Amino acid sequence: MTVLVTGARGNIGSRVVARLDAAGQRVRASGRDVGTMSVPDGVETVELDLTAADGFEDAVKGVDAVFLYATRGSAAPFLNAAREAGVRHVVFLSSPASYEAAEFRGPIGRIHRAAEQAVAESGLDHTVLYPSWLATNARLDWGAAIRAGEPVELPYPAAQCVPIHPDDAAEAAVELLLHDTHRSRMQILTGPESLRLDEAVATVGAVLGRSIPVREISREDALARREAWMRPEILESLLDSAAASVGRPAPLTNTVERITGRPARPLREWVVENRAGFDRETDLPL
Ligand SMILES: NC(=O)c1ccc[n+]([C@@H]2O[C@H](COP(=O)([O-])OP(=O)(O)OC[C@H]3O[C@@H](n4cnc5c(N)ncnc54)[C@H](OP(=O)(O)O)[C@@H]3O)[C@@H](O)[C@H]2O)c1
């Protein structure tokens, strides 16, 4: 079996590549710049922009299944090329933003719904994954403050999240790429517990062995402190989602265990594995 992994440099994509390769499958790892990708020895690489108009032959030739990321532009031409090349199944990484009321009409919801629609309209057999809050957000969002010994600033500290270990998302994806048992359904993947954001910060602190202060800031201050790479409407949408989850523990599913046969890993486990990322600047994978 040959699996094309898009976003092979990505947090989840790279884990999918590593697991497929370790399972002895033929993997074609793709990205928009293969020069910046690092893949296990023997894994084939191919340049692929999912939003290109054409030129997909090298990427899709001989491929049985595809792991697909959502993109801002349309992936319809790629999906048509995949279908014509005989791809049998697509595992698409979407987001609960595509159906959650607080984000449904926002840009994150719209991007993911448009991408889901393109997959559905391609006629390809597919499974859609909806992972909860990726544990890697803890380092992306709070790592700089924690490394600097500064308070983590949270506009909604009581907002609830369900951290999911990226290995759990990747392992579920790999199972779906290789076996048809759980395919062709919505698969809502969550971690094992709903936490307040300030409890998630405290979980990082417990692993580091120090208390990490949290400073509550206003929505206006959060918007004023927006990083340049974050589009304002995306931040607005994330803040809407956080505001809507204050005091409302998020639902948990047993999907990770049902698909992988192992219980979902708690946030603490990811933090233990990645604590170096909170101690200092690091090149460790996310
Ligand atoms: N953060 C969360 O809590 C959360 C929750 C639910 C769902 N999600 C979903 O999961 C995604 C994040 O996953 P992650 O952490 O693994 O992402 P990541 O590390 O940021 O990787 C994203 C990958 O997408 C690829 N990509 C983007 N546009 C592309 C294009 N036009 N053509 C080809 N490849 C393209 C990138 O490939 P290049 O190497 O070419 O850049 C990159 O490798 C989110 O975008 C969202 O869809 C996230």
The ligand as an SDF file (V2000), in Angstrom:
LIG
                    3D

 48 52  0  0  0  0  0  0  0  0999 V2000
   -4.6840   23.6180   16.8610 N   0  0  0  0  0  0  0  0  0  0  0  0
   -5.7440   22.9380   17.2650 C   0  0  0  0  0  0  0  0  0  0  0  0
   -6.0680   22.8960   18.4450 O   0  0  0  0  0  0  0  0  0  0  0  0
   -6.5760   22.2050   16.2350 C   0  0  0  0  0  0  0  0  0  0  0  0
   -7.7530   21.6090   16.6570 C   0  0  0  0  0  0  0  0  0  0  0  0
   -8.5310   20.9170   15.7100 C   0  0  0  0  0  0  0  0  0  0  0  0
   -8.1040   20.8210   14.3890 C   0  0  0  0  0  0  0  0  0  0  0  0
   -6.9300   21.4160   14.0150 N   0  0  0  0  0  0  0  0  0  0  0  0
   -6.5150   21.2660   12.5950 C   0  0  0  0  0  0  0  0  0  0  0  0
   -5.2000   20.7880   12.6010 O   0  0  0  0  0  0  0  0  0  0  0  0
   -4.3740   21.6920   11.8720 C   0  0  0  0  0  0  0  0  0  0  0  0
   -3.0660   21.8190   12.5980 C   0  0  0  0  0  0  0  0  0  0  0  0
   -2.3770   20.5930   12.5160 O   0  0  0  0  0  0  0  0  0  0  0  0
   -0.8150   20.6030   12.7460 P   0  0  0  0  0  0  0  0  0  0  0  0
   -0.5330   21.1500   14.1040 O   0  0  0  0  0  0  0  0  0  0  0  0
   -0.3070   19.2710   12.3880 O   0  0  0  0  0  0  0  0  0  0  0  0
   -0.4220   21.6940   11.6360 O   0  0  0  0  0  0  0  0  0  0  0  0
    0.9980   22.2770   11.2360 P   0  0  0  0  0  0  0  0  0  0  0  0
    2.0930   21.6690   12.0180 O   0  0  0  0  0  0  0  0  0  0  0  0
    0.8480   23.7600   11.2150 O   0  0  0  0  0  0  0  0  0  0  0  0
    1.1380   21.7790    9.7200 O   0  0  0  0  0  0  0  0  0  0  0  0
    0.2390   22.2080    8.7390 C   0  0  0  0  0  0  0  0  0  0  0  0
    0.6450   21.5320    7.4490 C   0  0  0  0  0  0  0  0  0  0  0  0
   -0.3180   21.9050    6.4380 O   0  0  0  0  0  0  0  0  0  0  0  0
    0.3810   21.9620    5.2250 C   0  0  0  0  0  0  0  0  0  0  0  0
   -0.2600   22.8610    4.2670 N   0  0  0  0  0  0  0  0  0  0  0  0
   -0.8790   24.0290    4.5110 C   0  0  0  0  0  0  0  0  0  0  0  0
   -1.2690   24.5750    3.3460 N   0  0  0  0  0  0  0  0  0  0  0  0
   -0.8660   23.7340    2.3580 C   0  0  0  0  0  0  0  0  0  0  0  0
   -0.9660   23.7600    0.9400 C   0  0  0  0  0  0  0  0  0  0  0  0
   -1.5510   24.7840    0.2790 N   0  0  0  0  0  0  0  0  0  0  0  0
   -0.4400   22.7440    0.2340 N   0  0  0  0  0  0  0  0  0  0  0  0
    0.1790   21.7150    0.8650 C   0  0  0  0  0  0  0  0  0  0  0  0
    0.3090   21.6330    2.1970 N   0  0  0  0  0  0  0  0  0  0  0  0
   -0.2140   22.6480    2.9320 C   0  0  0  0  0  0  0  0  0  0  0  0
    1.7320   22.5440    5.6110 C   0  0  0  0  0  0  0  0  0  0  0  0
    2.6520   22.0930    4.6550 O   0  0  0  0  0  0  0  0  0  0  0  0
    4.0220   22.8720    4.2960 P   0  0  0  0  0  0  0  0  0  0  0  0
    5.0820   21.9880    4.8460 O   0  0  0  0  0  0  0  0  0  0  0  0
    4.0150   22.9440    2.8280 O   0  0  0  0  0  0  0  0  0  0  0  0
    3.9630   24.2110    4.9760 O   0  0  0  0  0  0  0  0  0  0  0  0
    2.0190   21.9750    7.0010 C   0  0  0  0  0  0  0  0  0  0  0  0
    2.8920   20.8930    6.9620 O   0  0  0  0  0  0  0  0  0  0  0  0
   -5.0970   23.0240   11.8520 C   0  0  0  0  0  0  0  0  0  0  0  0
   -4.7400   23.7870   10.7290 O   0  0  0  0  0  0  0  0  0  0  0  0
   -6.5350   22.5780   11.8190 C   0  0  0  0  0  0  0  0  0  0  0  0
   -6.8940   22.3100   10.4780 O   0  0  0  0  0  0  0  0  0  0  0  0
   -6.1660   22.0940   14.9130 C   0  0  0  0  0  0  0  0  0  0  0  0
  1  2  1  0
  2  3  2  0
  2  4  1  0
  4  5  1  0
  4 48  2  0
  5  6  2  0
  6  7  1  0
  7  8  2  0
  8  9  1  0
  8 48  1  0
  9 10  1  0
  9 46  1  0
 10 11  1  0
 11 12  1  0
 11 44  1  0
 12 13  1  0
 13 14  1  0
 14 15  2  0
 14 16  1  0
 14 17  1  0
 17 18  1  0
 18 19  2  0
 18 20  1  0
 18 21  1  0
 21 22  1  0
 22 23  1  0
 23 24  1  0
 23 42  1  0
 24 25  1  0
 25 26  1  0
 25 36  1  0
 26 27  1  0
 26 35  1  0
 27 28  2  0
 28 29  1  0
 29 30  1  0
 29 35  2  0
 30 31  1  0
 30 32  2  0
 32 33  1  0
 33 34  2  0
 34 35  1  0
 36 37  1  0
 36 42  1  0
 37 38  1  0
 38 39  2  0
 38 40  1  0
 38 41  1  0
 42 43  1  0
 44 45  1  0
 44 46  1  0
 46 47  1  0
M  CHG  2   8   1  16  -1
M  END
$$$$
